[in-house]
Amino acid sequence: MTAPIRCAARLELTALPGIPVVGPGDDVAALLLAALERARIQLGAGDVLAVASKVLSRAEGRFVDLGRVEPSPRARTLAAEIDGDARLVELVLRESEAISRRARGVLVVRHRLGFVSANAGIDRSNAEPPGAAAGSGPWALLLPRAPDESAQRIRAALRAACGVDAGVVVTDSHGRPFRLGTVGVALGVAGLPALWDRRGELDLMGRQLLHAETALADQVAAAADLVAGQAAEGTPAVHIRGLWFRPGDSSARALIRPPGEDLYA
Amino acid sequence: MTAPIRCAARLELTALPGIPVVGPGDDVAALLLAALERARIQLGAGDVLAVASKVLSRAEGRFVDLGRVEPSPRARTLAAEIDGDARLVELVLRESEAISRRARGVLVVRHRLGFVSANAGIDRSNAEPPGAAAGSGPWALLLPRAPDESAQRIRAALRAACGVDAGVVVTDSHGRPFRLGTVGVALGVAGLPALWDRRGELDLMGRQLLHAETALADQVAAAADLVAGQAAEGTPAVHIRGLWFRPGDSSARALIRPPGEDLYA
């Protein structure tokens, strides 16, 4: 039996300054390392970097010129039904496995990566590629192809450069069924448990904890979102020190409720 | 036009040590002030305290001896249907306005406070009152009566003692429809905006941000949960410094999606 993961007594989150607007082919790990140096942070074992998925999307060139998207008949029908843009609906359908709900301008879908979100996470702000031709667009930006693998690659690059094991969380913002406002969620995770299973630990009275499986990586994403800012501030990466976890393999897939267990599927 | 709320560049969260197991009638604000002093933290303007709802529940004496609960016929029928404890189902019905979904051992309900959660947030860990008689119980702990008002009272007490305006968030942990693991959410909010409405701000390219209403207080609760620990560590309060917000009146009600706008109601 291994020791339980302990909670941190103190957590420090720092938005990494000076990360430029990323374009296709940029080396995100190198940009993060430069930003850490700029912030005078020496990466330590057990530190975590939260990186906005948008940065990876841009580095992967996931820009789509909506003006060049040809909607399928199904996309046209759905778009008419929700009073939405048929070209965007076409992209949403290509990125997703199933439609969960529809509302004015929104399709809530199960993304091919497994999670449920509005419009398959396709973004229309900050979605223009560098050097976009005049008259092109409007532009949309798809989510990164494989956020878990991106997180693993960044973690490996950090280890190679700094000699320490850090955690990496690729983040996005999701809306929620019952609550207003978006919150940070983890789309990719490397080096820390996405879910922290505390079942089996005892409460203050010595009783077993009930329902104590914490969405650790989602809470990291939410905390990072508090400091990152998504737009004007332009700080898409956050350094987190003081989180206590047992390093190891992980995947944001662990955070996805299987459709068969989803009361709201 | 007022200046937009800026994002913090650095956030520090500290779990406040040494808060005792709370009992009926305890003065939560006084316990928080003592814990701040113990942690050698001088409360500053714009600091935020996240306080677990369980502490308020215990101070309000919201303990219920399930052995003395008489289930109604409706509770008995529902309990048989979900294979649950009829006494607990009775409490859930008393605490809630409507049933959203039912599953084995769980009723997902709209709480009379407005939010949707499993079993009306009734807790069975750390649920025993101080000095419970031998043979009593099992015990359950209801949520605090009015978390927004509790947050306001704590905020007023902090102002009286320290002379500064701080924010207060009363937190709980909720499960989610599409995702596994619990995350911190705000049940009560005072002194900071529960929702941070960023619509109208511009993105990096000068386009208006879409869908940029952030659940600020929920993200504070999630970040606090990363450091608080729910049980063995016994640190039900977290001090947060570095969050940038415009002080003012608020309410956790702002985070509740009106049932008519809820695609999953």
Interface residues (C-beta under 8 A of the other chain):
Chain A: P4 R6 C7 A8 A9 R10 L11 E12 L13 T14 A15 P17 V21 R101 A103 V108 F115 V116 A118 R124 S125 N126 E128 S173 G175 R176 P177 F178 R179 L180 G181 T182 V183 G184 V185 A194 L195 W196 R198 E201 L202 D203 L204 M205 R207 Q208 L209 L210 H211 A212 E213 T214 A215 L216 D218 Q219 V220 A222 A223 D225 L226 V227 A228 G229 Q230 A231 A232 E233 G234 T235 G242 L243 A254 L255 I256 R257 D262 L263 Y264
Chain B: P4 R6 C7 A8 A9 R10 L11 E12 L13 T14 A15 P17 V21 R101 A103 V108 F115 V116 A118 R124 S125 N126 E128 S173 G175 R176 P177 F178 R179 L180 G181 T182 V183 G184 V185 A194 L195 W196 R198 E201 L202 D203 L204 M205 R207 Q208 L209 L210 H211 A212 E213 T214 A215 L216 D218 Q219 V220 A222 A223 D225 L226 V227 A228 G229 Q230 A231 A232 E233 G234 T235 G242 L243 A254 L255 I256 R257 D262 L263 Y264
